[in-house]
Amino acid sequence: MAAAAAAQSPAERFATYEEYLESQVTAQDLYYLESEAVARQLVELGFRGSGDVLRREDFEARVQEAAGLPAPVSKKSLASAGKELKDNFLRALAEREEANRTGRISSIIFIRDRNSRRQEVSAYIDYAHRLTTDDFEVYFSGKKRLFPRSTDLSFYNWDRNVSTSNSSPNYQVSAENACGLLFKNKSDRKIINVDPKAYPGDNTTRTPIQTDLYLHVVIYDHILRRGA
């Protein structure tokens, strides 16, 4: 039994990070420090215990991995971290960034605006995919705007009557059917219906965003249920 316990990782042996720290606190530590909280803190800082202590974020990442869940994203690694977000649209993106990066939510962003030629264009954007291809720090800092592209899930130039559709790593596009434009999530195979008069689909919410940056913005948040 002792050998089996030793073979387990700390994330499997302990329910919380605090329990993991307490496992390295000795009776002698408690005698001299007279405080479990201080003793745990000294273990976390590397002044007590084995000297090779997991950081809290590493421990939690291993717990997530052991549970078959996506690892959490460090707040410092988020493109929106530390940015002064002055518009509702940027705040909405920031609220969804971590969940889209970890795969808990798959958001589709609808943007309608005018391009540099004053032509009206719109697109449905796979947010999670764009997070992997674009530098979002320039968007969150206000240096550039997230804008429709012909390579997005669905793009339309209203002045030229030109449209394109492209599947992404997360969505398959269905543009020609009686229900209008549909997106099938490749993970759980659920359908997202972007018709504002229709039900958006299971586990999906439709949120219009009031913004000064674009003519029209709507975000569709699809919650991914693993094993669905």
RODREN-638227 format. One record per residue (C-alpha): residue in three letters; z, x, y. Coordinates in steps of 0.5 Angstrom, whole numbers, plus 500, padded with zeros to 3 digits. Layout:
BEGIN
AlaZXY
...
***
This chain:
BEGIN
Met500500500
Ala502506505
Ala495509503
Ala491503505
Ala495502511
Ala493509513
Ala486508512
Gln486502517
Ser484503524
Pro489502529
Ala485495531
Glu486493524
Arg493494524
Phe496492530
Ala495485533
Thr496488541
Tyr495494544
Glu503494546
Glu504493539
Tyr500500538
Leu504503543
Glu510501540
Ser508504533
Gln509511537
Val515510540
Thr521514536
Ala528512536
Gln530518540
Asp525516546
Leu529510546
Tyr535513547
Tyr533518552
Leu529513556
Glu533507555
Ser527502556
Glu521500551
Ala516499557
Val517506560
Ala516509553
Arg510505552
Gln507507558
Leu509515557
Val505514550
Glu499511553
Leu499517558
Gly499522552
Phe506524554
Arg509521548
Gly507519541
Ser501523537
Gly498526543
Asp491523541
Val492515544
Leu487510544
Arg485508551
Arg486500552
Glu479499553
Asp477503547
Phe483499543
Glu480492545
Ala473494544
Arg475496537
Val478489536
Gln472486538
Glu468490533
Ala472489527
Ala472481529
Gly464481529
Leu464480537
Pro460484542
Ala465489545
Pro467488552
Val464491558
Ser468496562
Lys469493569
Lys467499572
Ser460499569
Leu458492572
Ala453493577
Ser456488581
Ala463492581
Gly466493588
Lys460490592
Glu461485598
Leu457479595
Lys455475602
Asp451470598
Asn452464593
Phe447467589
Leu449474588
Arg456471587
Ala453467581
Leu450473578
Ala456477579
Glu460471575
Arg455471569
Glu454479569
Glu459481564
Ala457475559
Asn450476559
Arg451483558
Thr455482552
Gly451476549
Arg456471550
Ile452467555
Ser444467556
Ser442465563
Ile435463565
Ile435463573
Phe429459576
Ile427462583
Arg422459588
Asp420463594
Arg415466598
Asn412473597
Ser410478602
Arg403474603
Arg407468604
Gln405465598
Glu409460594
Val411463587
Ser417461582
Ala419464576
Tyr424463570
Ile427469569
Asp431472563
Tyr437474566
Ala440478560
His433482559
Arg432483567
Leu439487566
Thr437491561
Thr430493565
Asp432493573
Asp437497577
Phe442491579
Glu446495584
Val440495589
Tyr440487588
Phe448486589
Ser448491595
Gly443487598
Lys438493598
Lys433489594
Arg432482592
Leu431479585
Phe424476585
Pro419472581
Arg414477577
Ser408475573
Thr412478567
Asp418473567
Leu419468562
Ser414463566
Phe411465573
Tyr407460577
Asn403462584
Trp403455587
Asp398457592
Arg393460587
Asn395455582
Val396461577
Ser401461572
Thr403466566
Ser408465560
Asn411471556
Ser417471551
Ser422476552
Pro427479547
Asn432473548
Tyr427467549
Gln421464546
Val416460551
Ser413453549
Ala409451555
Glu404446552
Asn408440549
Ala410433551
Cys417435554
Gly414440559
Leu416447559
Leu421449554
Phe425455552
Lys428457545
Asn433462544
Lys432467539
Ser439468537
Asp441461535
Arg434457536
Lys437452541
Ile432449546
Ile433449553
Asn429444557
Val429446564
Asp426439567
Pro431437572
Lys431430570
Ala432431562
Tyr438433558
Pro438441558
Gly440442551
Asp446443547
Asn451448549
Thr447449556
Thr449447563
Arg444447569
Thr447449576
Pro443449582
Ile445454587
Gln446453595
Thr443460597
Asp440463604
Leu436468600
Tyr431463597
Leu428456598
His430454591
Val435457585
Val437454579
Ile441457573
Tyr441455566
Asp447458562
His446457555
Ile453459551
Leu451463544
Arg455460538
Arg455466533
Gly453463526
Ala450457529
***
